[in-house]
Amino acid sequence: MYLRLSRTRVHRAREDEVVEALGTWIATRHRPQGLLDLVFARRLTDDDRVEHVTASLWSDRESMIDGLGPGWDRPTGLIPSVA
């Protein structure tokens, strides 16, 4: 099994936009082959930001690469950034 962690930091004032983008992203996606679990978490930081952490659990490396697409190995958030 493969576990991939990613995190994104946003200002607290923009968190609603990130949550909305996440909901849209989940609603429009199909579960990739080999994705066993997906967990989203958040925490407040000392600099008035919110850190979103995503943990995805994959059955094997090939499924993870296929599911995440090109650039799977570069640091990135799982959902599109909110500028």
N, C-alpha and C positions, 0 to 999 in steps of 0.2 A: 504494500500500500504506500501511497505517496500523500503527504500533507503539504499543502501550499498555503502560506500565510501572506496576506497583504494588508497594508494599512494606508489610510488617507486621513489627513488632518484638514479640517475646515474651521472657519470662525463660527462661533455659536449662532450668530445671526443668519448664517447661510445653511444651517443644518436642515431646515425644513425642505430646502431645494434638493439636498442630497437624498433625503428620505423619499421624496417624491420621485426622483430619478431612479432610485433603487426599486421602488414599487413598479414603475414602468418597465424597467429592465427585466424584472422577474416575470411580469405578466406577459411579456412578448418573447420570452425565450423558452426553448424546449430543453429538458434535462439532457445534457450531453451523455453519451455512452461512457460508462465507467465512473461517473460522478456518484460517489456513495453518500456523501453528506455535505452540507453547506451551512455554515454558522456565521452569523453577523453579530458583532458586539460593538459597544461604544464606551468611551470613558471621557471625562472632562480633564483637561490639562490645566496646568497653572497659568498658562498664557491666554486664557479665555478661548481656547479652541476645543473642538471635539475630535477625538481620534476614533475613526471607524476601523475595526479590524475584521477581516474576512478570513475564515479558515475553510478550505475545501479539501475534502478527502477523496482520493482517486484510487481505483482498483489497481492501476498500473501506470507506468511512465508514459506509454504511448497514448493511452486514453487522456491523460492530463494534457499532453502536448496537442492532441487533436481538439480537445474541448476548449482550451485557452487560446489556441491559434498562434500565429506568428508573434514572436516577442514574448512568449510564455515565460521565458527565463529572465526578463528584465523587470526591475522593480516597477510595480504599477498597482493601481487600485483595480478592483474587479469591475466596477461600474464606471461609466464615463465621468470625467471630472466636472465639477461645477466651478466655473471661473468666477 
